[in-house]
Amino acid sequence: MPLGDIYWIGPIVADLIQSLFFGVLYGFAQPGLPKGISGGLLFGISFAICAFVAPAFYCYNLMQIQPSNLWWVWAGFQSVFAVTAGMINSLGWEERD
């Protein structure tokens, strides 16, 4: 198997696992969120801050490690992914009693 095929498996699997985990967390948090797209936007922003932006600030403030520009680009990309997934989940979620 060529190395180029192996290299791309990791990010794809990581995004799939993140999407599954995000959906499960949204399912648990959904009863306490506002209805509609505002709830998805709120959940996506809070998830992005906790999962991606906070570790960058933690490394900068407590461990004195300067995050590189690539780190901030990654955090921004993942934050956009989280907000978009939150809004998609909020629109597709139907409450069943």
C-alpha positions in Angstrom: 0.0 0.0 0.0 1.5 3.4 -1.0 2.3 5.9 1.8 0.0 8.5 0.1 -3.0 6.3 0.7 -2.2 5.7 4.4 -1.6 9.4 5.0 -5.1 10.5 4.2 -6.9 7.8 6.1 -6.2 9.5 9.5 -7.8 12.9 8.9 -10.8 11.3 7.2 -11.4 8.9 10.1 -10.8 11.7 12.7 -13.4 13.9 11.0 -15.9 11.1 10.9 -15.3 10.3 14.6 -15.6 14.0 15.5 -18.9 14.2 13.5 -20.3 11.2 15.4 -19.2 12.5 18.8 -20.6 16.0 17.9 -24.0 14.5 17.1 -24.1 12.4 20.3 -23.2 15.5 22.4 -25.9 17.5 20.5 -28.4 14.8 21.3 -27.7 15.0 25.0 -27.7 18.9 25.0 -30.6 19.4 22.7 -33.4 19.5 25.4 -31.7 22.4 27.1 -31.0 24.4 23.9 -33.2 27.0 22.2 -35.2 25.6 19.3 -34.1 26.0 15.7 -30.9 27.3 14.2 -30.1 29.5 17.2 -29.7 26.4 19.4 -27.4 24.8 16.8 -25.3 28.0 16.5 -25.0 28.3 20.3 -24.0 24.7 20.6 -21.5 24.9 17.8 -19.8 28.0 19.1 -19.5 26.7 22.7 -18.2 23.3 21.4 -15.6 25.2 19.2 -14.4 27.3 22.1 -14.1 24.3 24.4 -12.5 21.9 21.9 -10.3 24.1 19.8 -9.8 27.7 20.9 -9.4 27.0 24.7 -6.5 24.5 24.2 -4.6 27.1 22.2 -5.0 29.8 24.8 -4.1 27.2 27.5 -0.8 26.4 25.8 -0.1 30.1 25.4 -0.9 31.3 28.9 0.0 28.4 31.2 2.7 26.6 29.4 4.3 29.6 27.5 4.1 27.8 24.2 3.4 30.2 21.3 0.7 28.7 19.0 1.8 28.9 15.4 -0.3 30.4 12.6 -1.0 26.8 11.4 -2.5 26.1 14.8 -4.9 29.0 14.6 -5.9 28.1 11.0 -6.7 24.6 12.2 -8.7 26.0 15.2 -10.6 28.3 12.8 -11.3 25.5 10.4 -12.5 23.2 13.1 -14.6 26.0 14.6 -16.4 26.6 11.3 -16.9 22.8 11.0 -18.4 22.7 14.5 -20.7 25.7 13.9 -21.9 24.3 10.6 -22.5 20.9 12.0 -24.4 22.4 14.9 -26.7 24.3 12.6 -27.2 21.2 10.4 -28.1 19.1 13.4 -30.5 21.7 14.7 -32.4 21.8 11.4 -32.6 18.1 11.0 -33.4 17.2 14.6 -37.1 16.2 15.1 -38.3 15.7 18.6 -40.3 12.5 19.0 -42.4 11.9 22.1 
